[in-house]
Amino acid sequence: MDIANKSSPFKMKVFILNFIMRIKKLGQDDPRRIAHSFKVALAITLVSMVYYLGPLYKGIGDAGVWAILTVVVVFEYTAGATLCKGMNRGLATLLAGVLGIGAKYLASLFGSKAEPIVLGFLVFLLVTFATFSRFIPHIKRRYDYGVLIFILTFSLVAVSGYRVDKILKLAHQRLSTILIGGATCIVISLCVCPVWAGEDLHNLIVSNLEKLASFLEGFGGEIFEVPLEGDTVGGSNEPDKSFLTAYKSVLNSKATEESLANFAWWEPGHGKFRFSHPWKQYLKIGVLTRQCGYHIEALNGHLDAKFQASSEFSKRVQEPCTKMSSEAGKALKELSKSVKSFSYPSNCTTHLQTCQKAIDEVNTMLKASMVGEFDVLEIIPVITVASTLTKIVKCVETILVATEELSKQAHFKKSLNDAEKLQAHHGGAVASVDDQEEDDIDFVKVIIHKIPSESQKTEDNRG
């Protein structure tokens, strides 16, 4: 009994300590979360003065609670999200208030008996059209919250206006308090430790490119069991192989990217991000990055059954395949550095040209060698990996083209030699995409022609 009583305080102490450590880690991972908490508290405290101060309360009255509700609903983590909700709520409230008052006076022209019928018909008509507009992709993406607030406010004004004589005063009070709450949120969000959705989108694209690059740089050593730099052989410290799974987050980043791009559209120019910054181009790069990630997912499936180092066929293609993977990873890393530093991507062409040489080397090797000498179950996975690496090189080339377009639209820094390198790139790497498509066909042709058929094997055995 005494032991149980002693263990209860100990468990409670452990629980409290663990909770504190989790809260501490949450704040250390992103200190902006702590600042955001203080900003929301500051905004609610300021709008609460509508109730606390007598002169303000006399002018607005009990409608001041709408200012507090507006802060709670509108204040978001990023400045773009706050602007989006604040502008949507303010404009929707204004429009709904005007139409609600207009509907009230229009219905009153038909007399007291017909007024509720006309008013109900107008509410039905406008709510129907407003709800249907939420299915339009452009409106749903940017103005869905505003349409929702319009439906709510118009219905409240129209319904309450039927029983309240001073409808103008009611609409004025609610609109004023909502504007006060929304303006407070926007000013604090923009001026006090702002968190920019555009900057988060920019950093997310950079991070995704780095994750793919890390996987490709280490893939060759893993699949062919080649020790990488930093690996400890026979030591107690195992090498860090988190790069083999870090790319998985790239495959699930679509929703986050689209949300950040939508909020970034509302933000004013800040830092290196201009007012008309090409956020849509970031989404294009994100789509291409995920396509590359899906090919990497296919490569990752081969890591569970590593190729035997003693295999003669894998030895022949080991060097060019490793080179393809490594150089493609280096090209992606250069692209991530380019986007991160707002500089023109000028150092990727060399890596892509090396990849192309490795692809040609594999094709030449397959054409020259007697593939039929090897076991089919042994060579098919190796050729599949080589073919997938070829597709990844194509993806890297398309990402390079998209990044170049981003650098033009966003006016990235460009060195004097970039024009020459760009010309060389378009004359070489990008122009070789059609050649690479032929290379994929060559892979298949080589397998068909080099692997002997069953009848040929039978005749050889008889001979």
C-alpha positions as CSV (number, residue, x, y, z in Angstrom):
1,M,0.0,0.0,0.0
2,D,2.8,2.4,0.9
3,I,4.7,1.5,-2.3
4,A,1.6,2.3,-4.4
5,N,1.2,5.7,-2.6
6,K,4.8,6.5,-3.3
7,S,4.7,5.5,-6.9
8,S,1.7,7.7,-7.7
9,P,3.5,11.0,-7.0
10,F,6.5,9.7,-8.9
11,K,4.4,8.9,-12.0
12,M,2.8,12.3,-11.8
13,K,6.2,13.9,-11.6
14,V,7.4,12.0,-14.7
15,F,4.3,12.9,-16.6
16,I,4.7,16.6,-15.8
17,L,8.4,16.5,-16.8
18,N,7.7,14.7,-20.1
19,F,4.9,17.2,-20.9
20,I,7.3,20.1,-20.2
21,M,10.0,18.6,-22.4
22,R,7.5,18.1,-25.2
23,I,6.4,21.7,-25.0
24,K,10.0,22.8,-24.9
25,K,10.9,20.8,-28.0
26,L,7.8,22.2,-29.8
27,G,9.0,25.7,-29.2
28,Q,12.7,24.9,-30.1
29,D,11.7,23.3,-33.4
30,D,10.1,26.6,-34.5
31,P,10.4,29.6,-32.1
32,R,7.9,31.5,-34.3
33,R,5.2,29.5,-32.6
34,I,5.9,31.2,-29.3
35,A,5.8,34.6,-31.0
36,H,2.5,33.7,-32.7
37,S,1.0,32.8,-29.3
38,F,1.9,36.2,-27.9
39,K,0.6,38.0,-31.0
40,V,-2.8,36.3,-30.7
41,A,-3.0,37.2,-27.0
42,L,-2.0,40.8,-27.8
43,A,-4.7,41.1,-30.5
44,I,-7.5,39.8,-28.2
45,T,-6.3,42.0,-25.4
46,L,-6.5,45.1,-27.6
47,V,-10.0,44.4,-29.0
48,S,-11.2,43.6,-25.5
49,M,-10.7,47.3,-24.7
50,V,-14.0,47.8,-26.7
51,Y,-15.7,46.3,-23.6
52,Y,-13.3,47.6,-21.0
53,L,-13.3,51.3,-21.9
54,G,-16.6,53.1,-21.3
55,P,-16.5,55.5,-24.3
56,L,-15.9,52.7,-26.8
57,Y,-18.6,50.5,-25.2
58,K,-21.2,53.3,-25.4
59,G,-20.5,53.7,-29.2
60,I,-20.6,50.0,-30.0
61,G,-22.3,48.2,-27.2
62,D,-22.7,44.5,-26.9
63,A,-21.8,44.1,-30.6
64,G,-18.1,44.5,-29.4
65,V,-18.1,40.7,-28.9
66,W,-17.9,40.3,-32.7
67,A,-14.4,41.9,-32.6
68,I,-13.2,39.2,-30.2
69,L,-14.8,36.5,-32.3
70,T,-13.2,38.0,-35.4
71,V,-9.7,37.8,-33.9
72,V,-10.2,34.2,-32.8
73,V,-11.4,33.1,-36.2
74,V,-9.2,35.3,-38.5
75,F,-5.7,35.3,-36.8
76,E,-3.7,32.6,-38.5
77,Y,-0.1,31.5,-38.2
78,T,1.2,33.1,-41.4
79,A,0.6,36.7,-42.5
80,G,-0.8,35.5,-45.8
81,A,-3.4,33.3,-44.2
82,T,-4.4,36.2,-41.8
83,L,-4.7,38.6,-44.8
84,C,-6.7,36.0,-46.7
85,K,-9.2,35.5,-43.9
86,G,-9.3,39.1,-42.8
87,M,-10.0,40.5,-46.3
88,N,-12.5,37.8,-47.0
89,R,-14.3,38.4,-43.8
90,G,-14.3,42.2,-44.1
91,L,-15.5,42.3,-47.7
92,A,-18.0,39.6,-47.3
93,T,-19.5,41.3,-44.2
94,L,-19.7,44.6,-46.0
95,L,-21.4,43.1,-49.1
96,A,-23.7,40.9,-47.1
97,G,-24.7,43.8,-44.8
98,V,-25.6,46.0,-47.8
99,L,-27.5,43.3,-49.5
100,G,-29.3,42.3,-46.3
101,I,-30.5,45.9,-45.7
102,G,-31.5,46.2,-49.4
103,A,-33.4,42.9,-49.1
104,K,-35.2,44.2,-46.0
105,Y,-36.4,47.4,-47.6
106,L,-37.2,45.7,-50.9
107,A,-39.4,43.2,-49.1
108,S,-41.1,46.0,-47.1
109,L,-42.4,47.5,-50.4
110,F,-44.7,44.5,-50.9
111,G,-46.6,45.1,-47.6
112,S,-46.5,43.5,-44.2
113,K,-48.2,40.3,-45.3
114,A,-46.0,39.6,-48.3
115,E,-42.8,40.9,-46.7
116,P,-41.8,37.6,-45.0
117,I,-42.5,35.6,-48.2
118,V,-40.4,38.0,-50.3
119,L,-37.6,38.1,-47.8
120,G,-37.5,34.3,-47.5
121,F,-37.4,34.1,-51.3
122,L,-34.5,36.5,-51.5
123,V,-32.6,34.6,-48.8
124,F,-33.2,31.3,-50.7
125,L,-32.1,32.8,-54.0
126,L,-28.9,34.5,-52.8
127,V,-27.8,31.6,-50.5
128,T,-28.3,29.2,-53.4
129,F,-26.1,31.1,-55.8
130,A,-23.5,31.8,-53.1
131,T,-23.3,28.1,-52.1
132,F,-23.0,27.0,-55.7
133,S,-20.2,29.5,-56.3
134,R,-18.1,27.6,-53.7
135,F,-17.8,24.8,-56.2
136,I,-16.0,27.0,-58.7
137,P,-12.3,26.1,-58.3
138,H,-10.9,29.7,-58.4
139,I,-13.4,30.9,-55.8
140,K,-13.0,27.9,-53.6
141,R,-9.3,28.3,-53.6
142,R,-9.2,32.0,-52.6
143,Y,-12.6,33.2,-51.5
144,D,-14.3,30.1,-50.0
145,Y,-14.1,31.6,-46.5
146,G,-15.5,34.9,-47.7
147,V,-18.5,33.2,-49.4
148,L,-19.2,31.3,-46.2
149,I,-19.1,34.5,-44.1
150,F,-21.4,36.2,-46.7
151,I,-24.0,33.4,-46.4
152,L,-23.9,33.7,-42.6
153,T,-23.9,37.5,-42.4
154,F,-26.6,38.0,-45.0
155,S,-28.9,35.4,-43.4
156,L,-28.4,37.0,-39.9
157,V,-29.0,40.5,-41.2
158,A,-32.0,39.5,-43.2
159,V,-33.6,37.5,-40.4
160,S,-32.8,39.8,-37.6
161,G,-33.8,42.9,-39.7
162,Y,-37.4,41.5,-39.9
163,R,-37.8,41.8,-36.1
164,V,-35.4,44.7,-35.3
165,D,-36.5,48.2,-36.3
166,K,-33.0,49.7,-36.1
167,I,-31.4,47.5,-38.7
168,L,-29.0,50.2,-39.9
169,K,-27.6,50.6,-36.4
170,L,-27.3,46.8,-36.0
171,A,-25.5,46.4,-39.3
172,H,-23.2,49.4,-38.5
173,Q,-22.2,48.0,-35.1
174,R,-21.4,44.5,-36.4
175,L,-19.5,45.8,-39.4
176,S,-17.5,48.2,-37.3
177,T,-16.5,45.6,-34.7
178,I,-15.6,43.1,-37.4
179,L,-13.4,45.6,-39.2
180,I,-11.8,46.6,-35.9
181,G,-11.0,42.9,-35.1
182,G,-9.8,42.2,-38.7
183,A,-7.6,45.3,-38.9
184,T,-6.0,44.5,-35.5
185,C,-5.1,41.0,-36.7
186,I,-3.7,42.2,-40.0
187,V,-1.6,45.0,-38.5
188,I,-0.1,42.8,-35.7
189,S,0.5,39.9,-38.2
190,L,2.3,42.1,-40.6
191,C,4.3,44.3,-38.2
192,V,5.1,42.0,-35.2
193,C,7.5,39.2,-36.0
194,P,5.7,38.3,-39.3
195,V,5.6,34.7,-40.6
196,W,5.5,34.8,-44.4
197,A,3.7,31.9,-46.2
198,G,5.8,32.8,-49.3
199,E,9.0,32.3,-47.4
200,D,7.8,29.0,-46.0
201,L,6.9,27.8,-49.5
202,H,10.3,28.9,-50.8
203,N,12.1,27.0,-48.0
204,L,9.9,23.9,-48.5
205,I,10.8,23.7,-52.2
206,V,14.5,24.0,-51.3
207,S,14.2,21.3,-48.6
208,N,12.5,18.9,-50.9
209,L,15.2,19.3,-53.5
210,E,17.9,18.7,-50.9
211,K,16.1,15.5,-49.7
212,L,16.0,14.0,-53.2
213,A,19.6,15.0,-53.7
214,S,20.8,13.3,-50.5
215,F,19.1,10.1,-51.5
216,L,20.6,10.0,-55.0
217,E,24.1,10.8,-53.8
218,G,24.0,7.9,-51.4
219,F,21.9,5.4,-53.4
220,G,24.8,4.1,-55.5
221,G,26.9,3.1,-52.5
222,E,23.9,1.4,-50.9
223,I,22.6,-0.6,-53.9
224,F,26.1,-1.8,-54.9
225,E,27.3,-2.1,-51.3
226,V,30.1,0.4,-51.8
227,P,31.3,2.0,-48.5
228,L,30.5,5.7,-48.5
229,E,32.7,8.5,-47.0
230,G,32.1,8.6,-43.3
231,D,31.1,5.0,-42.9
232,T,32.7,3.2,-40.1
233,V,33.8,-0.4,-40.8
234,G,33.8,-2.5,-37.8
235,G,33.2,0.4,-35.5
236,S,30.5,0.9,-32.9
237,N,29.2,4.1,-34.6
238,E,26.8,3.3,-37.4
239,P,26.6,5.7,-40.3
240,D,23.5,8.0,-40.5
241,K,21.2,6.6,-43.2
242,S,18.2,8.8,-42.6
243,F,18.6,10.1,-46.1
244,L,17.2,6.9,-47.4
245,T,13.7,7.7,-45.9
246,A,13.7,11.5,-45.8
247,Y,12.5,11.8,-49.4
248,K,9.1,10.2,-48.4
249,S,7.9,13.6,-47.0
250,V,8.3,15.1,-50.5
251,L,5.6,12.7,-51.9
252,N,3.1,14.2,-49.4
253,S,3.9,17.9,-49.8
254,K,1.3,18.8,-52.5
255,A,-1.4,20.0,-50.1
256,T,1.0,22.1,-48.1
257,E,2.6,23.7,-51.2
258,E,-0.8,24.6,-52.7
259,S,-2.0,26.1,-49.4
260,L,1.2,28.1,-48.9
261,A,1.1,29.4,-52.5
262,N,-2.5,30.5,-52.1
263,F,-1.7,32.4,-48.9
264,A,1.5,33.8,-50.4
265,W,-0.6,35.4,-53.2
266,W,-2.3,37.6,-50.6
267,E,1.0,38.9,-49.0
268,P,2.6,42.2,-49.9
269,G,6.1,42.4,-51.2
270,H,8.7,41.6,-48.5
271,G,12.4,41.0,-48.6
272,K,13.5,39.4,-51.8
273,F,9.9,38.4,-52.6
274,R,8.2,41.0,-54.8
275,F,4.5,41.8,-54.9
276,S,4.1,39.8,-58.1
277,H,6.4,37.0,-57.2
278,P,5.8,33.9,-59.4
279,W,4.3,31.6,-56.8
280,K,2.7,29.4,-59.5
281,Q,6.2,28.5,-60.7
282,Y,7.0,27.1,-57.3
283,L,4.1,24.8,-57.7
284,K,5.4,23.6,-61.0
285,I,8.7,22.8,-59.5
286,G,6.9,21.0,-56.7
287,V,5.0,18.8,-59.2
288,L,8.3,17.9,-61.0
289,T,10.0,17.2,-57.7
290,R,7.3,14.8,-56.7
291,Q,7.5,13.0,-60.1
292,C,11.2,12.6,-59.4
293,G,10.3,11.4,-55.9
294,Y,8.1,8.7,-57.3
295,H,11.0,7.3,-59.4
296,I,13.1,7.4,-56.3
297,E,10.4,5.4,-54.5
298,A,10.8,2.8,-57.2
299,L,14.6,2.8,-56.7
300,N,14.1,2.4,-52.9
301,G,12.3,-0.8,-53.5
302,H,15.5,-2.4,-54.8
303,L,17.4,-1.7,-51.6
304,D,15.8,-4.6,-49.8
305,A,17.5,-7.0,-52.2
306,K,21.0,-5.5,-52.8
307,F,22.9,-6.7,-55.8
308,Q,25.7,-9.1,-55.0
309,A,29.1,-7.5,-55.4
310,S,30.4,-10.7,-56.9
311,S,27.9,-10.6,-59.7
312,E,29.8,-10.0,-63.0
313,F,27.0,-8.2,-64.7
314,S,26.5,-5.8,-61.8
315,K,30.2,-5.1,-61.7
316,R,30.1,-3.9,-65.3
317,V,27.3,-1.4,-64.8
318,Q,28.2,-0.5,-61.2
319,E,30.4,2.5,-62.1
320,P,28.1,4.2,-64.6
321,C,25.0,3.7,-62.6
322,T,26.7,5.0,-59.4
323,K,27.9,8.0,-61.4
324,M,24.4,8.6,-62.8
325,S,22.9,8.6,-59.3
326,S,25.6,10.7,-57.7
327,E,25.7,13.3,-60.5
328,A,22.0,13.6,-60.6
329,G,22.0,14.2,-56.8
330,K,24.7,16.9,-57.2
331,A,22.7,18.6,-59.9
332,L,19.6,18.7,-57.6
333,K,21.8,20.0,-54.8
334,E,23.0,22.8,-57.0
335,L,19.4,23.6,-57.9
336,S,18.4,23.8,-54.3
337,K,21.3,26.1,-53.6
338,S,20.3,28.3,-56.5
339,V,16.7,28.7,-55.3
340,K,17.8,29.2,-51.7
341,S,20.3,32.0,-52.6
342,F,18.1,33.6,-55.4
343,S,20.9,33.0,-57.9
344,Y,20.7,31.7,-61.5
345,P,21.3,27.9,-61.8
346,S,24.5,27.9,-63.7
347,N,26.5,24.9,-62.3
348,C,24.1,22.0,-63.1
349,T,24.9,21.5,-66.7
350,T,28.3,19.8,-66.0
351,H,26.6,17.2,-63.7
352,L,23.9,16.5,-66.2
353,Q,26.4,16.1,-69.0
354,T,28.3,13.6,-66.9
355,C,25.0,11.8,-66.4
356,Q,24.4,11.7,-70.1
357,K,27.9,10.2,-70.6
358,A,27.1,7.5,-68.0
359,I,23.8,6.7,-69.8
360,D,25.7,6.3,-73.1
361,E,28.2,4.2,-71.4
362,V,25.6,1.8,-70.0
363,N,23.9,1.6,-73.4
364,T,27.2,0.8,-75.1
365,M,28.0,-1.8,-72.5
366,L,24.7,-3.5,-72.9
367,K,25.0,-3.6,-76.7
368,A,28.6,-4.9,-76.6
369,S,28.2,-7.5,-73.9
370,M,26.6,-10.9,-74.2
371,V,23.6,-10.5,-71.9
372,G,22.5,-14.0,-72.6
373,E,25.5,-15.3,-70.7
374,F,24.0,-14.2,-67.4
375,D,21.0,-15.3,-65.5
376,V,17.8,-13.4,-66.4
377,L,16.7,-13.0,-62.8
378,E,20.1,-11.5,-62.1
379,I,20.3,-8.9,-64.9
380,I,16.6,-7.7,-65.0
381,P,16.8,-5.8,-61.6
382,V,20.1,-4.2,-62.6
383,I,18.7,-3.0,-65.9
384,T,15.5,-1.8,-64.2
385,V,17.6,0.3,-61.8
386,A,19.6,1.7,-64.7
387,S,16.4,2.5,-66.6
388,T,14.9,4.2,-63.6
389,L,18.1,6.3,-63.1
390,T,17.8,7.4,-66.7
391,K,14.2,8.6,-66.0
392,I,15.4,10.4,-62.9
393,V,18.0,12.2,-65.0
394,K,15.2,13.4,-67.3
395,C,13.3,14.6,-64.3
396,V,16.3,16.6,-63.1
397,E,16.6,18.2,-66.5
398,T,12.9,19.3,-66.4
399,I,13.4,20.6,-62.9
400,L,16.4,22.6,-64.2
401,V,14.3,24.1,-67.0
402,A,11.5,25.0,-64.5
403,T,14.1,26.6,-62.1
404,E,15.5,28.6,-64.9
405,E,12.0,29.9,-65.7
406,L,11.6,30.8,-62.0
407,S,14.9,32.6,-62.0
408,K,13.8,34.7,-65.0
409,Q,10.4,35.5,-63.6
410,A,11.7,36.3,-60.1
411,H,14.8,38.2,-61.4
412,F,17.4,36.0,-59.7
413,K,21.0,37.1,-59.7
414,K,22.9,36.1,-62.8
415,S,26.7,36.1,-63.4
416,L,28.4,37.0,-66.6
417,N,29.1,33.4,-67.6
418,D,25.6,32.2,-67.0
419,A,24.4,33.1,-70.5
420,E,27.2,30.9,-72.1
421,K,26.4,28.1,-69.7
422,L,22.7,28.3,-70.4
423,Q,23.4,28.2,-74.2
424,A,25.6,25.1,-73.7
425,H,23.0,23.5,-71.5
426,H,20.1,24.0,-74.1
427,G,22.4,22.7,-76.8
428,G,23.4,19.7,-74.8
429,A,21.5,18.3,-71.8
430,V,18.0,19.5,-72.7
431,A,18.4,18.8,-76.3
432,S,19.3,15.2,-75.5
433,V,15.9,14.4,-74.0
434,D,14.8,12.8,-77.2
435,D,18.1,10.9,-77.3
436,Q,17.4,9.6,-73.8
437,E,13.9,8.4,-74.9
438,E,15.7,6.4,-77.6
439,D,18.0,5.1,-74.9
440,D,15.1,3.7,-73.0
441,I,14.0,1.8,-76.1
442,D,17.6,0.6,-76.5
443,F,17.4,-1.0,-73.0
444,V,14.5,-3.1,-74.2
445,K,16.0,-3.9,-77.6
446,V,19.2,-5.0,-76.0
447,I,17.3,-7.4,-73.6
448,I,15.2,-8.8,-76.5
449,H,18.1,-9.4,-78.8
450,K,20.7,-10.5,-76.2
451,I,18.7,-13.0,-74.2
452,P,18.3,-16.2,-76.2
453,S,14.9,-17.7,-76.6
454,E,13.9,-21.1,-75.2
455,S,14.1,-22.7,-78.6
456,Q,17.6,-21.5,-79.1
457,K,18.7,-22.7,-75.6
458,T,17.2,-26.1,-76.5
459,E,19.0,-26.4,-79.8
460,D,22.3,-25.3,-78.1
461,N,21.8,-28.0,-75.4
462,R,21.2,-30.7,-78.1
463,G,24.3,-29.6,-80.0
